[in-house]
Each structure stands twice: as C-alpha cells, then as structure tokens.
Amino acid sequence: MTRFVVVAGAWLGAWAWDEVVPGLREAGHEVHALTLSGLAEKQGVPAGQRTHVQDIVDEVERLDLRNVVLVGHSYSGVPVGQAAERIGDRLARVVFVDSNVPVDGKSFLDSFPSDHIRKSLDENGGDWPTLDPADYAGQDLTDEQIARMVTEGTTHPGATLTEPAVLAHPLADLPATYIKCLLDGDELMDPVGELVESGPWELVRMDTGHWPMFSRPRELARVLHESATRP
C-alpha cells in the first residue's frame, strides 16, 4: 500500500485536500493530509523553513509510514523536497504540484522576482497575507471555491519564505514527478526544466490552474495514483 502525505501551499491547511483524499482512498491508498505550523488550525505557532521540513518528517516518523509518496503544492514543494531526502528509504516518490522546489542555500523568495512579497512582509508584521479574490481569476476556479480559499485561508509565516533550504544531495537523486498546471503558465522554473529535460524527473501537464486540488480534484487524484504506481 502506498502512503501519501499531502501538503498544501501558502495560506492553506490540510482542508485544501478534502476533495482529493477520497479519490486516492478509493484507489487503495492511505492518505494523510498535513497542516504545516503557523497555518490553519496551527495558526500562531512560530515557524521557519526548517520547522516545516520537520513537520513533514515528524508526521512520517510518528505514523511509522513506509512506501511514502510526499506531495507538495506551490510553496510547500520547498519543505517537501527537503523532507524527501530526510526520510531515507521510507520514500517511494515525491510529487511536486505546480510548486517551487528547494535549492540548497536559497530561500523560497530567492527563486523568483519577489520584491512585492518582501514588501508585503514588511507591511504586515513579517507575515504574508492571503490573496484577494481577484488574484484567483483565470485559474479554473468557481466563485464558491475562491470564496472558501479566501475565508478559510490564513496568513503565512514569513520566516518560512526567507530561511534558506538545506539539501545534502542533488534534487536529481529524488524519484520525482512534477505536475505543471498550464493556466499558471507553461514555462518550467529552474531547476525543474533542467531536471525534466535531462531525464530523471517525470513531467505531467494538467490543463487547469494553480490550485488543482480545488479545480480538478478527481483528475489530480488520478495523476497522483498513476505517479505512485510507476516503477
């Protein structure tokens, strides 16, 4: 049996996977949706990047999970990628869902032009505030889905965005699938493009927006299932 540990991106908690989990369980998998420190029901818990990595490692070890597929969406690809090498032979695969990936010595904000986010952190006491409803436009989401993300989303702890990642080995060493959501742009960020082009990583494209757990939950569950069952 494959054990999935699924982690949503900025502002979101375990609840973001509510419509994906049933499809994975129907396919015979065990699924654990994880809320990172400082978010959702854990809002107010101090957290940096290493805290989030430890959250994931602790979940795997606490439940004594084996044959684990770690799934990281958006921001959470950074701590998930670090946790993947930390759990050793417990790992079966890591799946990055339209996500950032860790680069040793660099933070989440170092990976793309992020002056607007740094300014927002300065203006909001070091936290990253939730998006406005208009920011979700064009991402294949219904008004109801957007309303839920806005009302249930919580501010994101800024230290997790500025603390650098720590990797002991190249990302290419990880058995990985990268899911690119095309409505969020079809270009792969570095170093994902290089890893896909050179062969070690599988690439799957989904014709939807950046939050496929809301816009296409059944399709995402199918893609995750297929990734988990590849040799």
C-alpha positions as CSV (number, residue, x, y, z in Angstrom):
1,M,0.0,0.0,0.0
2,T,1.2,3.5,-0.8
3,R,1.0,6.0,1.9
4,F,0.5,9.6,0.7
5,V,1.4,12.6,2.8
6,V,-0.1,15.6,1.1
7,V,0.9,19.2,1.9
8,A,-0.8,22.3,0.5
9,G,0.9,25.6,-0.3
10,A,0.8,29.1,1.2
11,W,-2.2,30.1,3.3
12,L,-3.8,26.6,3.2
13,G,-4.1,23.8,5.6
14,A,-5.0,20.1,5.4
15,W,-8.5,21.0,4.4
16,A,-7.3,22.0,0.9
17,W,-7.1,18.3,0.1
18,D,-10.7,17.4,1.1
19,E,-11.8,16.6,-2.4
20,V,-8.6,14.8,-3.4
21,V,-8.3,12.4,-0.5
22,P,-11.5,10.3,-1.3
23,G,-10.2,9.5,-4.8
24,L,-6.9,8.3,-3.5
25,R,-8.5,6.2,-0.9
26,E,-10.9,4.7,-3.4
27,A,-7.7,3.7,-5.4
28,G,-6.5,1.8,-2.3
29,H,-4.0,4.3,-0.9
30,E,-3.6,5.5,2.7
31,V,-3.7,9.3,2.8
32,H,-2.5,11.8,5.4
33,A,-3.2,15.5,4.8
34,L,-0.9,17.7,6.8
35,T,-1.2,21.2,8.0
36,L,2.1,23.0,8.4
37,S,3.0,25.0,11.6
38,G,1.6,28.5,11.6
39,L,-1.3,27.8,9.2
40,A,-5.0,26.9,9.5
41,E,-5.6,25.2,12.9
42,K,-2.0,25.7,13.7
43,Q,-2.1,29.4,13.2
44,G,0.1,31.3,15.6
45,V,2.6,28.6,16.0
46,P,6.1,30.1,15.3
47,A,7.5,28.6,12.1
48,G,10.5,28.9,9.8
49,Q,11.5,26.8,6.8
50,R,13.2,24.2,8.9
51,T,10.1,24.0,11.1
52,H,8.0,23.0,8.1
53,V,10.6,20.4,7.0
54,Q,10.5,18.9,10.5
55,D,6.7,18.9,10.5
56,I,6.7,16.6,7.5
57,V,9.5,14.4,8.7
58,D,7.8,14.1,12.1
59,E,4.5,13.1,10.5
60,V,6.1,10.3,8.6
61,E,8.1,9.0,11.6
62,R,5.2,9.4,14.1
63,L,3.0,7.3,12.0
64,D,5.9,4.9,11.1
65,L,5.0,5.2,7.4
66,R,6.8,3.2,4.7
67,N,6.5,3.4,0.9
68,V,5.7,7.1,1.2
69,V,4.7,9.5,-1.6
70,L,5.3,13.0,-0.4
71,V,3.2,15.6,-2.3
72,G,4.0,19.3,-2.1
73,H,1.9,22.0,-3.7
74,S,3.2,25.5,-4.6
75,Y,5.3,26.9,-1.6
76,S,5.3,23.5,0.1
77,G,7.4,21.9,-2.6
78,V,10.4,23.6,-0.8
79,P,10.0,21.9,2.6
80,V,8.6,18.7,0.9
81,G,11.7,18.4,-1.3
82,Q,14.0,18.7,1.8
83,A,11.9,16.3,3.8
84,A,12.0,13.7,1.0
85,E,15.7,13.2,1.4
86,R,15.4,13.2,5.2
87,I,13.1,10.3,5.4
88,G,15.5,8.0,3.5
89,D,14.3,4.6,2.4
90,R,10.8,5.4,3.6
91,L,10.4,7.4,0.5
92,A,8.8,5.9,-2.7
93,R,8.4,9.1,-4.6
94,V,8.0,12.9,-4.3
95,V,5.4,14.7,-6.3
96,F,5.6,18.5,-6.9
97,V,2.3,20.0,-7.8
98,D,2.9,23.3,-9.7
99,S,5.4,24.0,-7.0
100,N,8.7,25.7,-6.1
101,V,11.5,23.2,-5.4
102,P,14.3,23.6,-2.9
103,V,17.7,24.9,-3.9
104,D,20.5,24.4,-1.4
105,G,21.3,27.7,0.3
106,K,18.5,29.6,-1.2
107,S,15.1,30.6,0.2
108,F,11.7,30.4,-1.4
109,L,11.9,34.1,-2.2
110,D,15.3,33.8,-3.8
111,S,13.9,31.6,-6.6
112,F,11.9,34.2,-8.5
113,P,11.4,38.0,-8.6
114,S,9.8,38.6,-5.2
115,D,10.2,42.2,-4.2
116,H,6.4,42.6,-4.0
117,I,6.3,39.7,-1.5
118,R,9.1,41.1,0.6
119,K,7.4,44.5,0.7
120,S,4.2,42.8,1.8
121,L,6.0,41.0,4.6
122,D,7.4,44.4,5.8
123,E,4.0,45.9,5.7
124,N,2.2,43.0,7.6
125,G,4.4,42.4,10.6
126,G,6.5,39.7,8.8
127,D,3.6,37.6,7.6
128,W,2.3,37.0,4.1
129,P,-1.4,38.0,3.9
130,T,-3.9,35.9,2.0
131,L,-4.7,36.8,-1.6
132,D,-7.6,39.0,-2.8
133,P,-10.4,37.2,-4.6
134,A,-9.3,38.9,-7.9
135,D,-5.9,37.2,-7.7
136,Y,-7.6,33.8,-8.3
137,A,-9.1,34.9,-11.6
138,G,-8.3,32.8,-14.7
139,Q,-7.3,29.7,-12.6
140,D,-10.3,27.4,-13.4
141,L,-12.0,28.1,-10.0
142,T,-15.6,28.6,-9.2
143,D,-16.8,31.6,-7.2
144,E,-17.6,29.2,-4.3
145,Q,-14.1,27.7,-4.4
146,I,-12.5,31.1,-4.4
147,A,-14.7,32.2,-1.5
148,R,-13.6,29.2,0.5
149,M,-9.9,29.8,-0.1
150,V,-10.3,33.5,0.9
151,T,-12.3,32.9,4.0
152,E,-10.5,29.7,5.3
153,G,-7.0,30.7,4.2
154,T,-4.7,32.2,6.9
155,T,-1.7,34.4,6.8
156,H,1.5,32.6,6.0
157,P,4.5,32.9,8.4
158,G,7.1,35.0,6.6
159,A,10.2,33.3,8.1
160,T,9.4,30.2,6.1
161,L,9.8,32.2,2.9
162,T,13.2,33.8,3.8
163,E,15.0,30.9,5.5
164,P,17.3,29.0,3.1
165,A,16.8,25.4,2.1
166,V,19.3,22.8,3.1
167,L,20.0,19.8,0.8
168,A,22.5,17.1,1.3
169,H,22.2,15.6,-2.2
170,P,21.2,16.8,-5.7
171,L,17.5,17.0,-6.4
172,A,18.0,14.7,-9.4
173,D,18.6,11.9,-6.8
174,L,14.9,12.0,-5.8
175,P,12.4,9.8,-7.7
176,A,10.1,12.6,-8.7
177,T,7.1,13.7,-10.7
178,Y,6.4,17.3,-11.5
179,I,2.9,18.4,-12.3
180,K,2.7,21.6,-14.3
181,C,-0.6,23.4,-14.3
182,L,-0.8,25.2,-17.6
183,L,-3.2,28.0,-16.8
184,D,-0.5,29.2,-14.4
185,G,2.0,29.4,-17.4
186,D,3.7,26.6,-19.3
187,E,7.3,27.5,-18.6
188,L,9.1,25.3,-16.0
189,M,11.1,27.3,-13.5
190,D,14.8,26.5,-12.8
191,P,16.0,23.9,-11.9
192,V,12.8,21.9,-12.8
193,G,13.2,22.4,-16.6
194,E,16.8,21.0,-16.5
195,L,15.8,18.0,-14.3
196,V,12.9,17.1,-16.7
197,E,14.9,17.6,-19.9
198,S,17.8,15.6,-18.6
199,G,15.6,12.6,-17.8
200,P,15.4,11.9,-14.1
201,W,12.0,13.6,-13.4
202,E,8.7,12.7,-14.9
203,L,6.6,15.6,-16.2
204,V,2.8,15.6,-16.2
205,R,0.8,18.6,-17.6
206,M,-2.7,19.4,-16.3
207,D,-4.9,21.9,-18.2
208,T,-6.1,23.7,-15.2
209,G,-4.9,26.5,-12.8
210,H,-2.5,26.7,-9.9
211,W,-4.9,25.0,-7.4
212,P,-5.9,21.7,-9.0
213,M,-6.9,20.3,-5.6
214,F,-9.9,22.6,-6.0
215,S,-10.4,22.9,-9.7
216,R,-9.7,19.3,-10.8
217,P,-9.6,17.1,-7.6
218,R,-10.6,13.8,-9.3
219,E,-8.1,14.3,-12.1
220,L,-5.4,15.3,-9.6
221,A,-6.1,12.1,-7.6
222,R,-5.8,10.1,-10.7
223,V,-2.4,11.7,-11.6
224,L,-1.1,11.1,-8.1
225,H,-2.3,7.5,-8.2
226,E,-0.5,6.9,-11.6
227,S,2.7,8.6,-10.3
228,A,2.7,6.3,-7.2
229,T,2.3,3.2,-9.2
230,R,5.2,3.8,-11.6
231,P,8.3,1.8,-11.1
